[in-house]
Amino acid sequence: MTKNVPRKTGFEASLAKLEAAVEQLESGELALDEALKVFSVGVKEAQRCQKALQDVELKVEQLLNQGDGSFSRGPFHER
């Protein structure tokens, strides 16, 4: 019998992979060629995280811009 464990998807999965890559690199125990591979994975996951955050920022902009419940694109102002 398997437990219903929520799967990490999207941002959370990419962040977990990025954190794992950073931990491996910080350990200093990787050979140079392996460190380069792990670094490459880390860069890719960092880019995915950045894209996900940009997408969320746009959605927040849309939600905050209209007080009447309608949606439109507008600038995001830090509060």
C-alpha positions as CSV (number, residue, x, y, z in Angstrom):
1,M,0.0,0.0,0.0
2,T,1.5,3.4,-1.0
3,K,0.9,6.6,0.8
4,N,-0.5,9.6,-0.9
5,V,2.5,11.8,-0.8
6,P,2.2,15.1,-2.7
7,R,4.6,15.3,-5.6
8,K,6.7,18.3,-6.0
9,T,6.1,20.0,-9.4
10,G,7.2,23.1,-11.1
11,F,8.9,25.6,-9.0
12,E,9.3,23.4,-5.9
13,A,10.9,20.6,-7.9
14,S,13.3,22.9,-9.6
15,L,14.2,24.6,-6.3
16,A,14.8,21.2,-4.7
17,K,17.1,20.2,-7.6
18,L,18.9,23.5,-7.4
19,E,19.5,23.1,-3.7
20,A,20.8,19.6,-4.2
21,A,23.2,20.9,-6.8
22,V,24.5,23.6,-4.5
23,E,25.0,21.1,-1.7
24,Q,27.0,18.8,-3.9
25,L,29.1,21.7,-5.2
26,E,29.7,23.1,-1.7
27,S,30.8,19.7,-0.5
28,G,34.0,20.0,-2.5
29,E,34.0,16.2,-3.1
30,L,33.2,16.1,-6.8
31,A,35.8,15.6,-9.5
32,L,36.0,18.6,-11.9
33,D,34.1,16.9,-14.7
34,E,31.3,15.9,-12.3
35,A,31.2,19.3,-10.7
36,L,30.8,20.8,-14.2
37,K,27.8,18.5,-14.9
38,V,26.2,19.4,-11.5
39,F,26.8,23.1,-12.1
40,S,25.1,22.8,-15.5
41,V,22.1,21.2,-13.9
42,G,22.0,24.0,-11.3
43,V,22.1,26.7,-13.9
44,K,19.2,25.1,-15.8
45,E,17.1,24.7,-12.6
46,A,17.9,28.3,-11.5
47,Q,16.6,29.5,-14.9
48,R,13.4,27.4,-14.4
49,C,12.9,29.0,-11.0
50,Q,13.4,32.5,-12.3
51,K,10.9,31.8,-15.1
52,A,8.3,30.4,-12.6
53,L,8.8,33.5,-10.3
54,Q,8.3,35.8,-13.3
55,D,5.1,34.0,-14.2
56,V,3.8,34.3,-10.6
57,E,4.8,38.0,-10.5
58,L,2.7,38.7,-13.6
59,K,-0.3,36.9,-12.1
60,V,0.0,38.9,-8.9
61,E,0.2,42.1,-11.0
62,Q,-3.0,41.2,-12.7
63,L,-4.8,40.4,-9.4
64,L,-3.7,43.5,-7.6
65,N,-4.3,45.9,-10.4
66,Q,-8.0,45.7,-10.5
67,G,-10.1,46.3,-7.3
68,D,-13.4,45.3,-8.9
69,G,-12.4,41.7,-9.6
70,S,-11.6,42.2,-13.2
71,F,-8.2,41.3,-14.6
72,S,-5.7,43.4,-16.5
73,R,-2.0,43.6,-16.8
74,G,-0.2,46.3,-14.9
75,P,3.1,47.0,-13.2
76,F,4.0,45.2,-10.1
77,H,4.7,47.7,-7.3
78,E,6.5,46.4,-4.2
79,R,4.5,47.3,-1.1
